[in-house]
Amino acid sequence: MSLSVVATISAKPEFRVEVRQALDRIVPPSRAEAGCLQYDLHITRDKPDSFVMIERWQDDATLDRHMATPHFAALVAAIDGKVTGVDIVRLDLVS
């Protein structure tokens, strides 16, 4: 069964553009990964510093492999100190 992830990344206002660019860069290589079913970046309409990544993975193992990729490590390094928080929720489909 597939696994969904909703990751909310809250940028510090002065780093909004840099965080957005870093998030934009991770989308293409993530979508190309085996087991990635969806990887979409959104911005919150009423909070321009808040980005939401909606992901769907084949299973936990594919998500774990994603989090061990060089492009994921590059994202973590690029946003370090530039965000006020990152909230990650893993979801299982019920119906």
C-alpha positions in Angstrom: 0.0 0.0 0.0 1.3 3.5 -0.8 2.3 6.0 1.7 1.5 9.7 1.6 3.5 12.5 3.2 2.5 16.1 3.8 5.6 18.2 4.7 5.0 21.8 5.8 8.1 24.0 5.6 7.9 27.4 7.2 10.5 29.8 5.9 11.9 32.8 7.8 10.5 35.8 5.8 13.9 37.1 4.9 14.8 33.6 3.4 11.5 32.9 1.6 13.0 33.1 -1.9 16.0 31.0 -1.1 13.9 28.3 0.6 11.5 28.3 -2.4 14.4 27.8 -4.8 15.8 25.0 -2.7 12.4 23.3 -2.7 12.0 23.8 -6.4 15.3 22.1 -7.0 14.4 18.9 -5.2 11.2 18.3 -7.2 12.6 17.0 -10.5 15.1 14.4 -9.1 12.5 13.3 -6.5 9.9 12.7 -9.2 12.4 10.6 -11.1 13.1 8.3 -8.2 11.8 4.7 -8.3 8.7 4.4 -6.1 7.8 8.1 -6.2 4.1 8.4 -7.2 3.7 12.1 -6.5 5.9 14.9 -5.5 4.3 18.4 -5.6 5.3 21.7 -4.1 2.5 24.1 -3.0 2.5 27.5 -1.3 -0.1 28.4 1.3 -2.4 31.1 0.0 -2.6 33.1 3.2 1.0 32.5 4.4 3.5 33.2 1.7 6.4 31.9 3.9 4.7 28.5 4.2 5.4 25.7 1.7 3.7 22.4 1.6 5.1 19.4 -0.2 2.6 16.7 -0.9 4.2 13.3 -1.7 3.1 9.8 -2.4 5.5 6.9 -2.2 5.1 3.2 -3.1 6.0 2.2 0.5 8.1 3.1 3.5 11.3 1.7 1.9 11.1 4.0 -1.1 10.5 7.0 1.2 13.5 5.9 3.3 15.7 5.7 0.2 14.5 9.2 -0.9 15.6 10.6 2.4 19.1 9.1 1.9 19.6 10.7 -1.5 22.2 13.4 -2.3 19.4 15.8 -3.4 17.5 15.4 -0.1 20.7 16.0 1.8 21.4 19.1 -0.3 17.9 20.4 0.5 18.4 19.9 4.2 21.7 21.8 4.0 20.3 24.6 1.8 17.4 25.4 4.2 19.4 25.0 7.5 18.9 28.1 9.6 16.4 29.6 7.1 13.2 28.0 8.4 11.2 28.4 11.5 10.0 24.8 11.3 9.4 21.7 9.3 6.4 19.5 10.1 6.2 16.1 8.5 3.1 13.9 8.6 3.0 10.4 7.2 -0.4 9.2 6.2 -1.9 5.8 5.3 -4.9 5.7 3.0 -8.1 4.5 4.8 -10.7 4.7 2.1 
